[in-house]
Each structure stands twice: as structure tokens, then as C-alpha cells.
């Protein structure tokens, strides 16, 4: 939950399956602006504020997994939603994985004003995992067994947990059989 010290963010996981393992997939995302900047595995839309004399809001998308090329679709700009000045156009973004076949997408979305600090990310693509602000851990586990990341062990396809010292404030396990932080918190 957002606070004055820690602004909000959204962790998004999406499994896209294809019957043909040689199919190349594109995954689409859009912000609320024609002003899109791409830097490595992060995309940022600069969106004008709806409030007079207020800072612009930047919508960040950090692509954790899969390894993908981020490509703006300038020719496919479409009207999207309403702004204080009426309808607005936006640039769509395509994430093109480097490998063919079914893919698991793990992305962190976070809006922020320029004057606000960025969340602190520990982005671990090799483990399909991300830790946000040192306490929120999200990872994908395709093994069917248990997997561990940053002190959390889980037998789930997707795990999201918030650490608070030795305790867990929150956890979610999609298709899970167990989850533990090693200190007696979780389920089995």
C-alpha cells in the first residue's frame, strides 16, 4: 500500500501460451502518452498532469522477465481514455522475447513524479525474480517443485511476499503447495 515515504507500484505477471513452440510472441502494453523513452529493460511514458501547475507523472514499466526487446509502436498510436483536454493518444509498447514459444512475463509498473524517489529494485532475470524496496519479493517458478529466492521458499508457479523482519506481512502463491520464510511464517 502506498505511503508518503514509499509510493505505490503494481507487480504484473502474465503467462502467454502457444501451441507451437517455434512461435515468436509479442506482448503489448501502453501508457497514457505519446512521449515514450526506452532504456534497456525499462520503458517510461511521460504523462502531463491533470492538475494545473503540477508535475508531470512518469509511468515506468520495468520488464523483469523474459529477456525481451522493447519496441515502441509509433504507427499504432491510438486514442485512449480522456484527459483534461479531451481524448488522448498513446504509444503502445511491444515486448518481443528473444526466445520462441510460451513465455512468462513479470513486470513492475510504477507511476511517479520527478520529485519522488524511484523504488529500489533488485532485478534478477536469471531467476525470474525481483525484489522491490528490499522487502517485496516476486518470482516465477516453472520447475513444479520448490524454489527459493531472497529468503522465501515456495512450491508455487508465482510467489509474491512482503517481508517484515522475521515475519511475513503478506504473501500470495498462485498454484502453490507451500510457502515459507524459514521462520515459521507461510503455509504447507
N, C-alpha and C positions, 0 to 999 in steps of 0.2 A: 504494500500500500504506500503511495507517495507521501512524503513528509516534506517540510521545508528544507531539511538537510539532504534528503535523498529523493530525487524526482522519480517519477514513475517510468516503468518500461514494461514491455509485453514480450513474453517469450513464446514464439510460434513454432510448432512442429507440424510437419506435413509429410505424409508418406504417399508418394506417387508411384503406382504400379503400372507396368506394361506387360502384356502377354509375350512380347517379342524382346528378348534380352539384347538385341542389337539396335533397338530403337533409341534415338537420342531425344531427350526430353527438354522442353523449355518450361520454366516456371515463372509466372508473371506477378508483379507487384506494382502498385502505384502509390504515389504520394498525393499531394494537393497543389502541385505547382509545375510550371514548365522549366523551372530552374533546378536542374539535377546535376550533382557532381559525384563522380565515382573515384574512389581511392582504394585500390586493392580489393578487399572483400567487404568494403563498406560503401553504401550509397547514401547521399544526403539530398533531400529536397528542401529548398529554402522557400518557406511559405510566409507571405505577408500576414501580419497580424490583422485580426478583425477589429481591433480596438485602435482608435486614433492615438498617435504619438506613443505607440507601444513597440517593443522589439519584435523583429521577425521571429518566427518559430522554425527551427530546423527539425525535419523528420529524418532520423537516422535509421538505417537498416544494416545491421551487422550480420553478414552471412557466415555462419559457423561451419556448416556442412551442407551439401557436399562441396568439394573443390569445384568452383564454377566461374565462368567468365560472366561478368556483369555488363550487359549491353543495353543502352537506352534505345527506346523505340520512338525516335523523333517523328517519324512519318505516321505513327499511330496515335498522336495526341488526340485526346477525346475530351468532350465536355464531361465534367464530373462534379456533381454537387453544386452547392451555392456558396458564394462568398458575399461579403457586404456589398459588392458591386454587381451581383448577378451571377450567372453561370461562370464556371472557371474551367480552363483546360489543364490537363496534367500530362506529363511524360510517363509512359509506362516503362518498366524495367524488366528485362528478361535475365534470369539466371540460367546459364547454359552449362550444365555439368560436363566435366571433361571426360567422364566415362559413360558408356551407354547403359541402358537398362533401368530398372526400377531404382528410385532414389528416395532418401530420407533427407528432408530439408529442416534445418534447425537455424532459426533466425531470431535476433533480438531487435525489436523496434523500440525506439525511444525518442519522444519529442523533447526539444529543449530550446531555450532562448540562449543567445550567445553569452549572456552574463552568467548562466548557470554552469556548474562544473559537469564534465562528462562522467557517466558511471565508470567505474574501474572494471575492466574486463580481463579475464584470463581465458583466452580463446585457444582451445586445444583441438584442432581439426583432426589430428590423428586418432583421437579417442571419441570423436563426435560429441564434444563436450564444451561447455562454457561455464565459468563462474563469474557472477556479477557482484560487485562490491564486497568480495571476499566471503559472502555468506549464501548467496542463492546459486545453487548448483543444478545444472540441467544437462542430461546426457541421453544419448540413444544407444541401446544395446541390442544388437542383432544376433547375438550368439545363441539365444534360447536358454542359456544358463545364467549364472550371476556374473555381474561385472561391478568393478569398484572405480570410483573417481572422487578425488578430493575428500576422502573420509566417509563417503557414502557407498554402501554395497547394496545392490538391487538386483532382483530377478525379474525386472520389468523391461518391456520394449522401450518405454520412455519414462525417465525419472526426473522429477523436479522436487527439490528440497531446500528449505531455508534453515541454515544452522544458526544457533544462538548459543555460543559457548559449547557446553557438553550436551545441550538439548537440541531438539528439532522444533522450531515454531510451526512448521508447515511441511507437509510432504504430499506428493501425488505420484502414483505409479500406474501407468497405463499398461494393461495386460500383465500385471505383476503378481508374483508368487511370494515375494518377501522384499523387505527394505530395512536397512539397519545403519545407524551411525556408529556402531561399535560400543555405545554407552547405554544400551537398553532401550533406545527410542526407535520406533518403527513398527513393523508387523512381520509375522511369519505364518 
